[in-house]
Amino acid sequence: MVEYTLAHVGINAANAEEARQGAAMFEALFGLTAKEGNSSVFAGKAVELMKQPYLGRNGHIAIGTPDVPAAVQDLEQRGFSVRPDTAKYRKDGTLNAIYLQQEVCGFAIHLMCNAK
């Protein structure tokens, strides 16, 4: 049985400044420390604010799983599909993250490894 957990919610901001402002609001509201990266600003580990719109009309929902290849196999066996062009790999060649073709209410779905 494949394990799935909510990893974070990604919000598509219009630009970097809006992403920073959004992260600052989550920090002010809930104490989620803002941390800026190259393409996004995280508010704690729960919210990722994209510096420019990416996949999904509204953003993405990241689903964590200890074994991304097993999760892909599970979902494909149940009729869902992935976007190979979005695959990210570890240095050892193991699939680490990938988006699904399907969206939910304007949110792309992003599988990511949450193994320690």
Residue pairs with C-beta under 8 A, 6 or more apart in sequence:
2 65
2 67
2 70
2 71
2 74
3 65
3 66
4 63
4 64
4 65
4 71
5 63
5 64
5 65
5 114
6 61
6 62
6 63
6 64
7 45
7 62
7 63
7 64
7 112
7 114
8 42
8 45
8 46
8 47
8 48
8 62
9 46
9 47
9 48
9 59
9 60
9 61
9 62
9 107
10 40
10 47
10 48
10 49
10 50
10 54
10 56
10 59
10 60
10 61
10 62
10 110
11 22
11 47
11 48
11 49
11 50
11 58
11 59
12 50
12 52
12 53
12 54
12 56
12 57
12 58
12 59
13 19
13 22
13 49
13 50
13 51
13 52
13 53
14 52
14 53
15 51
15 52
16 41
16 51
16 52
18 49
19 40
19 41
19 49
19 50
19 51
20 34
20 36
20 41
20 49
22 41
22 43
22 47
22 49
23 32
23 34
23 35
23 36
23 41
23 42
23 43
23 47
23 49
24 34
26 32
26 34
26 43
26 44
26 47
27 33
27 34
27 43
30 43
30 44
31 44
32 43
32 44
32 46
32 47
33 43
33 44
34 41
34 42
34 43
35 41
35 42
39 50
39 51
39 52
39 54
40 48
40 49
40 50
40 51
41 48
41 49
41 51
42 48
42 49
43 49
48 59
48 62
50 59
54 60
54 108
55 86
55 99
55 108
55 110
56 103
56 106
56 107
56 108
57 103
57 106
57 107
58 105
58 106
58 107
59 107
59 108
60 99
60 107
60 108
60 109
60 110
61 104
61 107
61 108
61 109
61 110
62 110
62 111
62 112
63 71
63 109
63 110
63 111
63 112
64 112
64 113
64 114
65 71
65 111
65 112
65 113
65 114
66 113
66 114
66 115
67 113
67 115
68 94
68 95
68 96
68 97
68 98
68 111
68 112
68 113
69 94
69 95
71 111
72 82
72 95
72 98
72 111
75 81
75 82
75 100
76 82
80 100
80 101
80 102
81 100
81 101
81 102
82 98
82 99
82 100
82 101
82 111
83 98
83 99
83 100
83 101
84 98
86 97
86 98
86 99
86 110
87 95
87 97
87 98
88 95
88 96
88 97
88 98
89 95
89 96
90 96
96 112
96 113
97 110
97 111
97 112
97 113
98 110
98 111
99 108
99 109
99 110
99 111
100 108
100 109
100 110
100 111
102 109
103 109
